[in-house]
Amino acid sequence: MKKLFSLIAALSLVGCASITGTTNQNVSVQTKEPTGSELAGASCELSNKKGKWFITTPGTVGISRSNDDIQVSCTKEGYVQGKQGVVSDTKGMMFGNIIFGGGIGAIIDHNSGAAYEYPSVIQVVMSRIAKATEAVAASLTPAVVAAAEKEPPKSRQDTLVELKALYDKKLITKENYEDQQKKILSQ
């Protein structure tokens, strides 16, 4: 009789473990331009500590619930990468779980993620890359970029002007000024 009572008590606790729902949730992802118009065809990655999911917008994907925020990152050619952090909210039934489950259900639902939910629709705003910037960036080869990063050589006249300014501010001596001037003019 004691064994039967223990078995019934154990099974009743397992039955009460989760009253808040499943550990999975479907979310829809939409990408929009700053004007609010829909931007279809962006590739998005959603991630939290439970995993990563991929979707093309607009679309719906099944994700694992978690108490962690979900990070959404979307890309599309011609657009700046869109990023959005989405907060995970505690479901209202979690508090009922604490009362009716004696805390055990709440612990299980917290650990499994069943106690949390994300908004059913996530919107990510993506801005268009300026056409001129895009064309210039596409035309630059690594050699052109490297050359642009180097400072162009100064003319003799510019170098002499800088040397004279140093002398006028009394940052170099007259002898140093004359020596440097001769070197510059002999080049």
N, C-alpha and C positions, 0 to 999 in steps of 0.2 A: 504494500500500500504506500509506503514511504517513497519507493522508487517511482510509482505511478504519479504521485503528487509532485515529485521533483521534476519528472519529465514534462508534466502539464505546465508547471511554473516556468520551466526553461523555454518551452515552445511559446508560451504567451509573451515572454519578453522579446523573443525573436520577432514575433508578429507585430509588436509595437515599435520595433526599432526604427522604421522609417515611415512617417505619415506625411512627409512633405513632398514626396514624388521621386522621380527618377534622377539618375546622375547625368543624363544627357539632355540637351536642349537644341532646338533648331533656331538659328538666327538668320535673318536676311541682311545682306550687305548691299548698299547702294552707293555709287560714287556720283558726286555732283560737282558742277562748276561753281565758282563763287557767285554767279548770277542766280543759282538755284536750279538751273536746267540739268536734266539727267545726263550723265556721262557713262555710257555703256562700254563694256569690253575691257575694263581695268582688271588686272590680275592682282588678287589680294591674298595676303597670308594673315591668318588669325592665330594667335598663340597665347597660352597661359601655362602654368606649371604642369597641367595635365596633358599637353600636346600641342600639335600644330595642324592647321587645316587650311586648305587652299580652295579658292573660288574665283570665278570670273563674274563680274558684276553686270547687271543685277542678278542676284542668285541667293539661294538658301543653302546652308550647310549645317550638319549636325555636329555639335561640339560637346565637350565634357564640361560640366559645371564645376566651378571652383570658387573659393573665397578670394582668389586673386583677380586683379583686373585683367582683362583680355586686351592684348595689343593688336591693332589692325594696321597693316602696312600695304598700300596699294600703289601699283605702278602702271603706267601706260605711256607709250611713245608720244612725245610732244608735250608731256605734262610733268610738272614737279611732283615728286613722290608725296603721296598723301599719308599721313599718320594720324591715328586716333587711339587714345586710351579709353577703354570702356569699363566703368565701375561695376563690380559684382555686388548686387544687393542681397540682403538676407530676406528670404521669403517670409511672409507673415505667419505661415503655419509652423514655422520653427518654434515659436513661443508656445504653441499648443503642444508641440512635440515634447518640450521641456516639462510641461504640466502633466500630460498623459503618459509620457514615456519615462518619467522619473529621471530624466537627464541622459539615460542610456541612448535613447533615440536621437537626442540632440548631438551627442558625441559622434555617433555613427554617421548622421547626416552631415555634420561639419566635415568629418574626415573624407567622406565619399564625394562631397560637393553638392549633394541633393538639397541642402538647405539654402542654396544660393541660386540666383538667376541673373541673366544679362537682359538688357532690353531686346525685344524681339526684332527690332529694326535698327541697324547701325548705319549711319551716314558718314561718309568720308568726303571732304572737300578737296578737290585737286585743281590747281591753277595751271593754265596753259603757259608753256615756255614761249617767250617772245620769238617770233620768226627770225628776226635779224640775229639774235643771240644763237639760235639753233643753227643757222646757216654758217655763222662764223665758227662756232665750235666744231661743226662737221668738217670744215675745210682745214683745220689746224692739224698738222702732222706733229709727231713728237719732236722732230728737229726744229720746227717753227716755234713750238712752245718753249723749248729749251733756249733758243736764241732770243726770244722775247723776254725771258726771265733775266737774262744777263743785261747789265747796264751798258748802254752804248758808249763807245769811247768818246771822251771829251775832245773838243777841238783845242788847238794850241791857244787860241784866243780865250776860250773859256777857262783854261787852266791858268793862264797868266792873270786873268781877272780875279780868280779865286786867290792866287798867290798874293796879289796886290792888296786884296781885302784883308788877308792875314797880317800883312806888314802894317797896313794902316791901323789895324786894331792893336798893334804892338804885341802880337802873338808870336812873331818871329823877329829875329835880329836883322839889321840891314845887310850883314854879311851873308846870312842864310838866304835872304830874299834874292840877293844878287847872284849867288851860286845856283839857286834853283832856277832863276830866270835864264841864265846862260844854258843850263841843261835843256830846258824846254825849247829854247830858240834853236839849239843845235840839232834837235830831232827832226 
